Amino acid sequence: MTTQLIITHPGSAHFDEVTAIGLILAVNNNTEYRIERREPLHAELDDSSVWVVDTGNRHEPEKRNFDHHQSLDCPAAFVLVAEYLGLLAALSVMPWWHFKDSVDRIGPVRSSQKYQAGDDLVNRNPVENWLVDRFASEPQASLPLLKSFGARLIEDARRLKKQIDFWKTSRRLVIAGVPAMIGETRESFGLEEFRRLDENPPDIVISLDRRSEGWRLYRYDGTNVDFSLISNCPEIEFAHKSGFLAKTREHLSIDRLIALVSKAVIGR
């Protein structure tokens, strides 16, 4: 097993380099790492066997130099490392990805305003603070924890991307003038991220119910659909009184399903 050196900046630790290092550790199981929190030497910047992360004023992937402080246009170090490792397509679908990149480049207050994420106070995460403080005080001892963190990020991102790709290929249609989508899956995971990325997101999503053989009918806020209007239909097992959700008793045909959902459209 080979041993490699990772150098990152001294002082306070941040989400940026902790995440970048976690990704490096997670994808290289046959390598042991030594971490040093200091400024790199010129010789180390030119040595491709040394990883230099979030310091050094160079972005040179071929030499494993991943700093972004030389330009505001350069993504944060964790983005640069993810791209080098071939993980960017999967990881960038995570809902926090672009926000955390922005936080590292222009700060939490401006980023919260840019992404309409509320006051910066609500975006402060005690678990993140604990992790970066642990890394700052015990960098070498923290590596197993960072490796586990990186592996979990990759696992979650790949699962999310798979679901988003599924929703991208699901059937699109218009029911009584309302954009809708039908996905034959019992898994609703990834829907919010899919709608965030889609240029014309559906207002109604129909999928298989997790608990029965029927369908799950769901509408998003601001949509002129009220599923409580069909609560007395014999096909309906349950309809939420607020109108956002309903479930059918059986696995209805698509034609019957469309006819049923159209009855819940207001002003059709």
N, C-alpha and C positions, 0 to 999 in steps of 0.2 A: 504494500500500500504506500502510495506517495504522500508526501507532506508538502503543503503549500502555505504561503504567507498571505494573509489579508491585512491590508493597512487601511485604516479609516481615521478620521480626524479626532483629535483630543477634545476635552471639554465636554459640554452637554451632548448627550446622544439624542437622536431624533428618529421618527418613524421611517424616514427616507433610507438611511444607511442600515438600520436594523432590518428592514424588509428586504433590501438588496442582498444583504449578507445571508439572510434566511433562505432566499431563493438559490443562492450559490451553493449553500450547504445541502439543500434538499435534492438537487439534481446531480450531485457528485458523491455518490455513496462510497466510492472506492478511493476517496482521498481524505486524508486527515488535514485539519487546518489549524494554523496558529494565528491568532489575532493580535495586532498591535495598534493601539490608538495613539497615533502621532503623525506628524507630517512626513511624507515620503522623501527619500533621497532621489537625486536626479537619476542615479544608476538604477534605482528600483522602478522608476517610471518607464525606463527603457527595457526593463526585464519582463518579458511576457509571462514568466512563471509566477510573478507577484501580482496579486489583485490589489488595485488601489481604488477605493470606493469613497465617493463623496468628498474627495480632497485631491489636491495636486494640480488643479486648473487645466486638466486635459481630458478630452473625450476621445480616446483612441482604443476602440474595441480590440483591434489586433494586438495591442499591448496590454489588454485588460486594465485600462485606465478608464474609470467611469465617474468623472466629475462633471458638474453642470454649472458651477458658480461663475464660470467665465462668460456666460451669456444667459440672459433671461429667456431667450428663445429655446434654450436647451432643456429638455425634460429632466425631471428629478432623477437621481441616481438609480432608484428602484425601477424606473421605467427603462433607463438605458441598459441595466443588467437584464431585465426581462426580455428586451429585444435581442440582446446578445445570446441569451439562452434559448431563443426560439419560443418564448412563452407569451409574447406580447398579445397575439391574437386572442388567446384564451383569457389572459388576466385582464385585459382592458375592458372586458364586458362587465366586470365587477362594478356595482353601483358607486363605490367609493373611489374608484381608481383615478379618475380625472380630478376629482375634488382634492384628494391628497397630493397629487402632483402639483396642483395649483397652490395648495397651502405651503409646500416647501419652496416654491418659487416666489410668490408674492405675499405670503403671510396668511394667517387664519382669518383676520378681519375682512380683508379685501376679498378673499376667496368665498367667505360666507355670503358677502354681498353679491358677488359674481354669480354664484350658483343658487341664490335665494334660499340659502340653507338656514336661515334664522340667525340669531345673535351668536357670536363666536362662543359664548359661554355654553351653549347647548351642544357644541361640537367637541368639547373637551372630554376625553375618554380616560377614566382612571386606570383601566386595564392597560391601555397604551402607555400611560405615564409610568406605571409600574414596570413594564417591560423595558422601556428605554432607560430608566434609572438603573434597573438591574444590570443591563448591558454596560452602562457607563461605569458602574462600580466594580463589576466582576466580568469583564469581557470574555475571558477564556472559559470560565465556568458556565457562561450563558450560552455557549455555542450549541449544546444539545437542545436547549429550549428553542433557540432560533431556528434550528434545523426542523424541529417539529412544527413550528409556526409556518415556515416556508412550505413544507410539505402539505399542510392543511390548506394554505392559500391556493396552491396549485390544484389540489384535489377538488376544492369547492369551485374554482374557476372553470375547470374542465367540465364538471357536472352542469354548471350553469350555462356554459356555452352550448353544450349538447342540447339542453332544453330550449334555449333560444333558437337554435337551428331547427329544432322540431317545430316550434311555433311558426317559424318563417315558412315552412312547407305545408302548414295546415290550410285547410280549405277556407277561402275567403268568399263572402257573399253579402248581399244587402237584404235585410228583412224589413219590409214596410218602410224603406227609406233609411234604415239605420245600419251602418257598417257592422258586420258580424264575422265571427270566425268559429269554426268547428274543429276541435282536436280530439281524436279518439285516444285519450289518455286519462288516467285517474290522477295524474300529477299536475298540479297547478303551479309548481315551482318554476320560476323563470318568466312568468307572465308580465310582472311589473317591469322587469328589465327589458323584455321584448318590446313592450309598448313604448318604453322610453326611447328605444333606438329606432323604432319604426316610423317612417314618414307619415303614414296614414293609419294610425292604430285603430283597431276595432273598438266599438263601444259596447258590444255584446260578445262574450266568450262562452261557448258551449263546450263542455267536456264531460267525460264520464264521472259519475259520482263515486266517491271512494267507498261508500258504505253500502251501496246497493247496485242493482243492475240498471238503474235509470241514468238519466242525464242530469248534469249540474248546469243551471242557467245563471249567468252572472252578468250584471251590467255595471258600468263605471259611473261615478258621480258626474253630474252635468248632462246626463243622457236622458232623453225623453222616453224612458222605459220604466214601467212600474210592474214588477212581477206579482205584486199583491193583487193585481186586477184579475189574475188567472188562478187565484188560490182555490176557487170553488170548481175548477174544471176537473173532471174525473181523472184526467191523466196526471194531475199534480199530487205528489206525496206531501210536499211542504213548500210554503212560500213565506218568506220573511215579511213581517208587517211593514217594514220600511221600504220594501220593494226592490232591494238590490239583488236578491237571491231566490231561486226556486229550484226544486228537484222533482223529476218525474218518477212515477212508480215503476215504469218499465223502459226498456231500451226501444223507444219509438223509432219509426223510420224517419229519415231526414225530411221527407215531405210533411209528415204529421208534426214533426218538431218545428219546422218553419211556420206552419199554420198556427201552432200553439203560441209560439213566441210573438208572432205578429199581433196577437190579441192584447199583448202587454205594452204595445207601443202607443203612447199617448198622442192623440191628434192625427192618427194615420189616415 
